[in-house]
Amino acid sequence: MNTKKRVAFYTLGCKLNFSETSTVARLFQGAGFDKVEFDDSPDIYVINTCSVTDNADKKCKSLVNRALRVSPHAYVAIIGCYAQLKPEEIAAIPGVDLVLGASEKFNILEHMEEMEKNVKTQIHACEIDAVNTFVPSYSSGDRTRTFFKIQDGCDYSCSFCTIPLARGKSRSESIAFTLDEARKLIQETGSREIILTGVNTGDFGRQNGERFIDLIKELDLLEGIDRFRISSIEPNLLSDEVIEFVANSNKFVPHFHIPLQSGSNATLRRMRRRYQRDVYESRVALIKQLMPDCCIGVDVIVGFPGETEEEFLESYTFIQELDVSYLHVFTYSERPNTLAIEMPDVVSDKDRAKRSKMLHILSDKKKRYFYQHQLTKTKQVLWEGERAGDWMYGFTENYVKVKTPYQPEKTNTLEWICLQDIDSEGICTATSLIPA
């Protein structure tokens, strides 16, 4: 293998994918490859795909075309969820050399040793039921904060979702193993904040007779790290015990991202979600009781089959009255091999777009209201390394985005600030107090 070759990576989708791409990149770098940017004419492209929406599929095809315009003779490998779900479809894209499913993406170097450009596309994907190993992953070098995969797969059967088909059954390693990986991550990356990621994060440990709450209690004791953040957790798995622990933790920050999907119980039942809206409401109430400044993000799907105007307005009103901070709005997208695709009473594209716009506006209002109630308060910000013009940005412990004039020496540092105002872009300005 030519150790002088250059490799570029592109990640579609979630924070979990970012952690896995970074892990694959370290495999290449360990084998002597130079990691370069996408447009730097690499010899090899690795594209890590998502398949939550139809747009993600289209984006993958577009990226292959872009890659070959930049570097026409480059070797192109596709990994990730789309590669597992539709390997033959990807193989048909001109210029794709290798397609790796869920069980093989971390063995990419082994497969590439066998490969040459312009030979028939090779596919290595097994039935998803055969995917039963857990490969720990974490991001490094790409962002100031580190995404740490603690769980993979999902045993739920939500009627709209392909993730169980793309990633397999829920699985994780032991608490002891995960703690060792966390220590390695802290030592290698120097990160001040770790974000716990997974397909169904709160399901950690269940197959081993362990619990998510016991993991985070142990993580809280680790030295060399300032913050932990839980990326997303199902409302039925966000127990009172977890909320109460975070409220009193020294390192777990007051920020939860809790998927709702709909504020209509009828829609939730068609989605085959494992809760009704009263459960969600009770979680938000307890969080705000114990952590009044806590940031709460919400996932919502609009235009699900059978979602009448009345059901949508019921959901809208429910969310409007919730004390939450922002929304991630997903327009329902038909996905093959799901129960939802066969459901009657399909919502028109026009209505999906209208409902999406209404919730995006509501999200902006929620976020501004939350930010306004943080003004004049003292918070601790972690400054990110990315520069945008004359500015750099960071996030407080409760996920308020803050800007400051670019000062590279501040990258990956914690600083106490007083939040002052909200600019035209909806970002907070602040007065510096003392470095942490």
N, C-alpha and C positions, 0 to 999 in steps of 0.2 A: 504494500500500500504506500502510495506517495505521501510522505509526511509533510510535503510542502503545499498540499492542496488547501484551497480556501472554501469555507462553508458558510452559508447564510441561513438564517432561520426566520420564519414568520408564524405567528400564533393567532389563530382565530378562536373566539369564544371566551371561556371563563377563566377565573384565577387559577383553577386547577390545571388548565392547559398551560398557563404560563409557568407553573412550577415544573411541569413535565418537560416542556421545551427546554428550560434551563438545565435540567438534568441530562437530557440528550446532548445538549451543547457541551456539557462538561465531559461526556464520553468522547466526543470528537476531539476536544482540546487535549484530553489525556492521551489520545492516539497520535498527537502531533499536528492536528489540523489547526489552521488559523481561522478564527471566527471573524467574519466581516459583515458589513451592512448589506442589506438586500440589493442595493443598486451599485455595489462595488465589484461587479463582474465576477462572482464566485464560480468555482468549479462545480459546486454542489449546492442545491437548494433542499431544505427540509421544511415542509409546510405542515404544521399541526392543525388539524381541522376540527370544526364543530359541526353539528348537524341538528341543532335545536330548531332552527328555522330554515325555510327554503332559501332565504337570502344568504345564509352561511354556505350552502352548497354552491350557489352562483359565485360567491366571493372566491371560493377555492379555484374554480375554473379560471376566473379572471386573474388570480395570482400566478397560475401556471403560465398563462399567456404573457403576463408582465415579466416574469422571470426569464422566459426565453427571448423576449425582446432585448433585455439587458445583456444576457449571456446565452447566445443561441446554442452552444454546445454543452451547456451545463447539465449535470445529472440531476434529476428531479425525483425526490422521494416524498410521498404523502403518507402521513400517519394521523392518528386520532379517530374521533367518533365517526366522521364521514367515511373514513377508510375501512372501518369495521362494518358499517351498515351497507355501503354500496361499493365494494371493491371493484367490481366489474365496470361500473359506471365511471369510476375514476380512471381505471386502466384504459378506457376508451378515449380519454382526453389526450390529444396529440402532445407528445413531449414528455409524458410521465413515464418514468423508468421503473419505479418500485412503489408498491402499495403494501403497507404493513398494518395489520389489524391490532386489536387490543393486546393480544398475547405476545406480539413480536416487536413492538415499537422500541423497546429498550434493548433489543438485539440487532439494531439497525446496522452496526458496523460489520457484524458477521455476514449479513445478507449482501452488503455492498461489496465485499471482497469478491463475490461471485459475479459481479455485474459489470457490464460495459454499456456505454451509450449506444443507442440505436438498435439494440437487441430487443426482442419482444418484451413488453412490460411483464415483470414478475409480480405475482400476488402471493402474500403470505398472511392468510387470515383463517382462523378456525371458528367453529361454532362457538357462540358466546357462552354456552353452558360449560365449555371446557376452560374458560378463563377463571382461574381461582387463586392466582398468586397476587400478592400485594407488593408493589415496588415503591418504596418511599421516594419522594421528590421534594425539591425546594428550589426556589428561584435565587439567583445570585448574579450580581453585575449588571442587571437590567434596570432595576428600580431600587430606590433607597430602602423601602420596606420589603421584607421577604415573605413570599407565599410558601407555606409549608403544608404539604399534603399529608394528612393523617388518616384518611379513609378514602375508599374508592367503591364504585358500584352502588346499586340500590335494589332493595327488595320490594319497594313499593310498586304499584301498578296503576299509576295515574293514567287516565284514558288518553291524554294528549301527548305523552312523553315517550321518546325513543331512547332515553339514556340507559335504562336497564338492558336494552338490546345492544347498545353500543359499548357498555362498560361492564356488564355482567352483574353478578350478585354482590351484595354489600360485603366488604371485607376490610380488615385493618390488621396491624400488628399489635403486639402486646404493649402495655404501658411502659414497661422497662425498655423495650426496643425503641419505642417512640421517643423516650427521654434521651436515649443515647444519640439518636439522630438529631434531636434538638440541640444537644451539646455540640455535636459536630458542626451543625449549621451556624451556631453562634460563633464558634471559633473561626470558621472559614470565611464567613461573610462580614463579620463586624457590625451586623445590623442592630439597630436600636429597637426595632419593632418587627414582630413575627405575626403574620396573619394565618390562622388555622383554616385550611381549606379541605374540601371533600365534596363528593356528590351528595351525600347525606351525612354531614359532619356529626350531628348529634347521635348517629347510629354507631359511632366508634365503640369498639370493644365488645359489642353484643355477642359476636360469634365466639369470643374468648371468655365469656362470663365476666367481662369487665365493663366499666361505665365511663361515659364521657366526663361526668363530674369528677371522677377520681383522677382522670388524666389531667384536667385543668388545675386541680389542686396541687398535683405534683409539678406541673409546669410553672406554677406560680412561685415555687421555691427555687427555681434555677437562678444561678448567678450569671452575670454578664449580659443580661437582656433587660431592657427597661419596660417594654410593652408587649402584651399579647392582645390580638383582636380576633374575634370570632367572625368569620366571613359571612356565613349564612347558616341558619338552623331552623328546622321545621318547628312550627308552633306546638305540635303535640310532643316534641322531644325537648323543648325548652322548658324544663321543669322549674318549679319554684326554687328548688335547691340550687340550680345553676344561676338563676337570677340573683338570689340572695348572696351567693358566693361572689359573683362579679361585683355586686354593690359594695362588698367589703374587701375586695382584692387590692393588693398593692400594684399589680401589673396588668390585670385584665381591665381594659378600658371600657367606659360606659357607652357602648355602641353595639347595637344588635341589628342584623339584617334578617327579617323574618318573612318568608314567602306567605302571602295570603292567597293570591290568584283570583279570588272573587269574594265580595262581601254579601253575596246571595247564597243562602244555604242550598237552594235548589240547584244552582250552578255548581256548587262544591260537590254535591252528590253525583252529578253527571261527570264531573272531573275525577271522581273516585278519590278525593282527598280524604285524609284520615282525621278530620276534625270538622267542626262547624264553627260559625263565626263567634259564638260565645266564648270558645276556648281562646281564640285570638284576642278578643276584647279583654279577657281576664289577664293574659300575658302582658299586654300593653299597660293595663292599669297597675299591675304590681311593679313593673319596671319604673313607671313614672312616680309611683309612691316612694320607692326606695332610692331612685336616681332621677330627680326632677330634670336635670340637664342632659339626660341620656339621649343620644341620637338613635332613632329607629327608622330603618329603611324597609320598604315594602315592595314585594314583587306582585304585579297584577297582570292578568291576561284579559284582553278584551276581544269580543267577537267570537267566543266559544260557541259551538253549535247549540242551538236552542236558547241562547241568551236573548230574551226578549228585551224590548225597550224598558219595560217595568223592572226586570231583573237587573239590567245595567244601572238604572237610576237608584235602585235599592243598594247596589254595591257602591255606587258613587257616594251616596249619602252616608253610608256606613263609614267609608274611608274619610270623607270630609269631617266627620265628627270624631274620628280617632285622633289621639294626640301623637301623631307620627311626623317624621321630619322630611321624608322625600319618598318618591315612588320610582321603581323601575317598571316601565310599562311595556308589555309585550303584546303585539297584535297576534292573535291566534293564527297559526300556520299549519295547514294540513300536512301531516307526516305519515308516510306509508307504514303499514303494519301496526297502527294504533287503533284502539277502539273508537276514538273520536271521529276518525275519518269516515266511518260508516253511519254516524249519527244524522238524523234528519234535521230539518229547520236550520239550514246553513245561513249564517249571517252574511249579508252582502259586503263586498269590499268597501262600498261607500259608507255603510254604517260602522264597519270596523275602523275606518280612518277617522270618522267623526268622534267615535268614543275614545279612540286613542288620543286625539287632540285634546278632548275635554280633560282627560286624566293627566296629560302632560302639563296643561295649564294649572291644574290642581296641585301637581307636584311642585311647580315653581312657587306657587303661593305658600305651600307647606314649608318649603325650604327657607323662603325669605322670613316667614313668621318665626321659624326656629332660630335662624340667625339673629333676628332682631332681639330676641329674648336672651341672647348670649352677649350682646354689646355691654360694655363697661365691666365685664367679668374678667377675672384673671384665669388664663388657661396656659397649657404647656403645648407648644407646637414642635413637631418634628419636621425639619426642613428637608425638602426633596432636592435631588441634584439637578433635575431637568431645568434648563433655562428657557424662558419664553420672552424674547425681547430683552427689556431691561429688568425683568422680574424673575423671581423664583417663588415657589409655592410650598406650602406644607399643610399638615392637618393637625388640629388639636386632638386631644384624647377623645373628645366627643364628636369628632369628624367634621368640624367646621374648617372649610378651606380658607387659608390665609395667604396673603401675598406680602412680599418685602422686596426692596431693591436687590438685584442680584449681587450676592457676595459668596463666591465659591467656598470660602472657608467655613460657611455655615452648613454646608451639605452634611446630612446625617448627624446633625446636632440637635439637641433639645433646648428650647428656650422658653422662659416664662414671658408671657405677653399679656397686654390688656387689649381686648377687642374694642375697636373704636367706631368703625363705620362699615357700610356695605357699598361697594362700588357699582358702576353701571352693569358689570358682568355678573353681579351677584356674589362677589368674593369679598371677604373681610379684610380690612386694613387694621393694623395694630400698632401699639406702642411697645417697644422692647423694654423688658424689665431686666432680668438677670439670666445668664446662661445656666442651664440645668447641669 
